[in-house]
Amino acid sequence: MVKNETQIGIRVTNEFKARLEAQADKERRSVANLVRTVMEEYLEQHENQDEQP
């Protein structure tokens, strides 16, 4: 079976981690899912900007 996912690691402050966890709890999702969703939205927005003349 081929894996189509990989892991990345980032460093954040304790305060930032707490903020991520609080937001994820509010949305009833994992921190990983929250971060992945935000990153996907960011990339889609910026990739689309690059394509416009």
C-alpha positions in Angstrom: 0.0 0.0 0.0 1.4 3.4 -1.0 1.2 6.2 1.6 0.0 9.5 0.2 0.5 11.5 3.4 3.6 12.6 5.2 4.4 14.5 8.4 6.0 17.9 8.9 7.1 19.5 12.1 7.1 23.2 13.1 8.0 25.0 16.2 5.6 27.4 17.9 5.4 29.2 21.2 3.6 27.7 24.1 1.0 30.5 23.8 0.5 29.9 20.1 0.0 26.2 20.7 -2.6 26.9 23.4 -4.4 29.2 21.0 -4.5 26.5 18.3 -5.8 24.0 20.8 -8.5 26.3 22.1 -9.7 27.1 18.6 -9.6 23.4 17.6 -11.7 22.6 20.7 -14.2 25.3 19.8 -14.6 23.7 16.3 -14.5 20.2 17.7 -11.6 19.1 15.5 -8.0 18.2 16.0 -5.2 20.7 15.9 -3.7 18.9 12.9 -7.0 19.1 11.0 -7.3 22.9 11.9 -3.8 23.6 10.7 -4.2 21.5 7.5 -7.4 23.3 6.7 -6.0 26.8 7.2 -2.9 25.9 5.2 -5.0 24.5 2.3 -7.2 27.7 2.2 -4.1 29.9 2.3 -2.4 28.0 -0.6 -5.6 28.0 -2.7 -6.0 31.7 -2.3 -2.4 32.5 -3.1 -2.0 30.0 -5.9 -5.0 31.5 -7.6 -3.6 35.0 -7.2 -0.4 33.9 -9.0 -2.4 32.6 -11.9 -4.2 35.9 -12.6 -2.6 38.3 -15.0 
